[in-house]
């Protein structure tokens, strides 16, 4: 989810370990490896939300992006219950076809900025994706210093992106000053996920000092390594925050148009868990 616009700085909750989505459709495909994720005993749970309490998402954990934000997308982001709510044990992000604030669609984007920001760890999000031409759900991260250094120097970690016109592939991608989709140098891969619009899957990322690994359902399909050449290639030695959003249309999601007959779209997130190494 490429993010070429500056944003304001915010407070940092730095958790030290014990020792935007852009058009990534050109990323090479990979099958998940046989290497499972690290066993749960290697990690401490430091942030979680199971969305058991109906209504608005917990304001101590989640904030919102509002309005038009990026990537020539067609939606207007809101914090209304019509677009984002906890319901039936899931976070529901609902994209609707409706006239609102001069836009033809509404949706939502939630994030932990200023609430939970961390350095190194494991992120797990169990989710069921929407599908159909025009949808672009994502799970991703941005450096908290974006207000000072801008994008892509802050670093972006795309844990999961999916576009509805290519529904069975999910993408994991890294953007830095040296490696990003604007330059055509973004680093990433994709893997096949059976029926992600029918079943929940666990989309995960492990962020260590020397590498970032991407997983689906416990199977690793991409690794990005720290080259040791500085912040242009590895800005990931500073805290980041988590974003979950459902875009409509845009530079990638809208490449095959938007199918208005499919609305409303619902992106369901069953749980969000963030761990750090013991």
N, C-alpha and C positions, 0 to 999 in steps of 0.2 A: 504494500500500500504506500506508494511513493508519496512523499510529503514535502514538497518544495517550498513551503511557506514558513516564515518565522512565527513562533509562538512565544507568549510571555513566559518568563522564568517562574519557578515555583519552589516551595520548600522541599527538601530531600529527606526521606527516611532511609538512611544508609544502613543496610544490614551486611556486615562484613563476615565472610565465611571463617570458620575456625582456622585454619592454617595461617514515501512514501509509497501503499501497495502500487507498484508500477506495472507496466505491461511486461509480464515475465513469461509469456507464452512460449518464448524461444528457449527456455531453460531445458537442459537435457532431461530425459526421463530416466528414472531409476526404479528398480524393484526394491522393496524393503529388504535389508540384509537379514541374515539369520541371527545377528547379534542383538539380544534383547536390551532393553534399557537397564540402567543400574537398579539393583534390588531396592525396594522401599526402605530397607533397614539402613541404607547408606545416607539417608536424607532425613532432615527434620522439617516438618510442616510448619511454615511461617505465615502463610496467608491462605484462607479458603473461604469459599462461599458455595453453599449447596442450594440456595434460593428457596428455602422451605417456607419463609414467611411471605404470604401473598401481598402484592401491592408494589410500591416503588422499590427499586433496588436500594440496599442499605447505603445511606448517604455517608456513612463513615468509611465505606470501601469504594464507592463508585461516584464519579462525576460524569459530565456529558460534554461532548462537542455539540455545538448548536449552529444552525444555519447552513449556508453553503461553505464547504471547507476546501475541496481540492479535486484534481484529476478530471475536470469537466463532467463531474457526476450530475445526475438529474434530480437527486433528492434534496430535500431540506431536512436537516437533522433537528429533532425536537427531544424534549424530555417528557412529553405527554404520555399518559398511560396507554393511549391508543398505539403508541410506537414502542414503548419499552415498559416492561412490568415483570414481576415474579408471579408465576401462575402455575399451579399443578406441579410444583417442585422444580420448575425450570425458569431460567431467565428467558423471556420471550422478546426478541427484537422483531418488530413487525413493520414491514414496508407496505405502504398503502398508496394506491392511485387516488389522489385527491388534490384539489387546488388548495395551496397553502402558501402564504407569503410570496406569491408570484411564481411558485414552482408547481409542477404537476404531480410530484410524488413526495411522500414523507417517509422517514425511517429514523434510526437511532444509532448512536455511537457512544459507548460507555468506556471509561478509562479509570485507572487508579492514580492519575497524576495528583500530586500533593497529598495523597492518602496512603499509598503504598508504593515505594520505589526501592529498588534493590540492586545490588551488585553481585552477580553470579548466582546461579540457582537452576532449578528445574521447574518448568511451567507445564501443567497438564490441564487441558480443557476438553471435557467430554461434551460433544455437540452433535446435533443433527442439522444438516445444511438445507437451505432452500435451493431450488433449481429452476431452470428455465431461462430463456434468453433475457439478458439484462441484469441478472443477479450477480453480486460480487461480495460474498461474505468474507471476512478476514479475522484473524487473530494475530496481533503483531505488537511490537515494542518500539519505543523511541527513547533516545537519550534525554535525560532531564535537562541537559545543557543546550537544548535546541534553541532557546531564546537568546543565548549568547553566541553560539557558533553557527546556527542555521542547519538546514538539511542540505546535503546528506552528511555533513561533518559530524553531526551528533551520533550517527549510526542508527540503523533501522534493522530490526530482526523480524522478518515475516514468518511466523510459526506456521500459519495456514492461510492460503488464499485459494479460492475456487471461483470459476466463472461459469455461469449457467449454461453457456453454449458448449462447454467442454465438461460435462457434469461429473465424470468419474475420475478426474485428475485433481489432486491437490498439490500445491506448490509451497516449497520452503525456500526463502530467498534472503540474501544479505545485501544491504546497501551501505556503502561508505563513500568517502570523498573520492577514492580511487575506483571503487567498484559500485556502479549504480546504473539504473536503466536509462538515465539521460545520456550517459556516455556509451551505453550499450555494453557495459562491462559487469553488470550485476552478477553475483555468484549465487547459484541455486540449482535445485533439481525439482522433479515432481515424481509422484508415484500414483498408481492406480488404487482407488478405494471403491469397493463394490457398493453401489447404491447408498451414497452418503446422505441422500435425501429421505431414505426410508429407515435407516438405522443410525444409532448413536455410535460415534467412534471417538477415540481418545487421540487428540492432536497434542504433541509434546515437543519440548525443546530443552536441551541441557546446555547451559552456558558456563563454561569453565575459563580459567585464565589462558589456556592454550588452544581452545577450540569451541565451536558451537555445533551441536548435533541435533538433527531433526528426526522425529519419529511419528509413525501412525500406528496405533494399537500395539505399541511396544516394539515395533520393528524400525530400525534405523535405515534411512534412505539418503541422508546427505550429511556431510561434515564440512565445515569451514574452519580452516586452521589459522591461528595467529602466526603471521609470517615474521613477526619481530622487526618490522620495518617502520613502525610508528603509527600515529593516529590516522593517517590517510588510508591505511589498510585495516587498522585495528583500533577503532575508537571505543571498543567494548571493555575498557578498564574503568568505566564510570557508570553510575547508576542509570537504570532505565525504568520505564513504567509500561504497563500493559494496556492495550486497547482491544476492544471487540466491537465490530461494526458490520452493518449490512448496507453496502452501497448499491445504487441502482444506476445502470448505464456507466458512463465514464469512458476514459481512454482505453481501458481494457474490457471491462464488463459490458460495455455497449457496442463492441465491435460487430456483433450480429444483430443489433437492434434490441428493443425492449418489447416483450410480448405482454401487452396490457391485459390479455384475457386471463392471466395467471394470478393476478393480485386478489387478495393480499398474500404476501410472502411472509412466512414465519421462520425465523432462525432460532433454534432452541438450544440453550446452553444448560446442561444438567448440573455441571459443577466446574469450578475453577479452583485449582490447587497450585500453590507455589511452595517449593521446598528449597532448603539450602543444605549443603553437605555438613555432616556432623564433624 
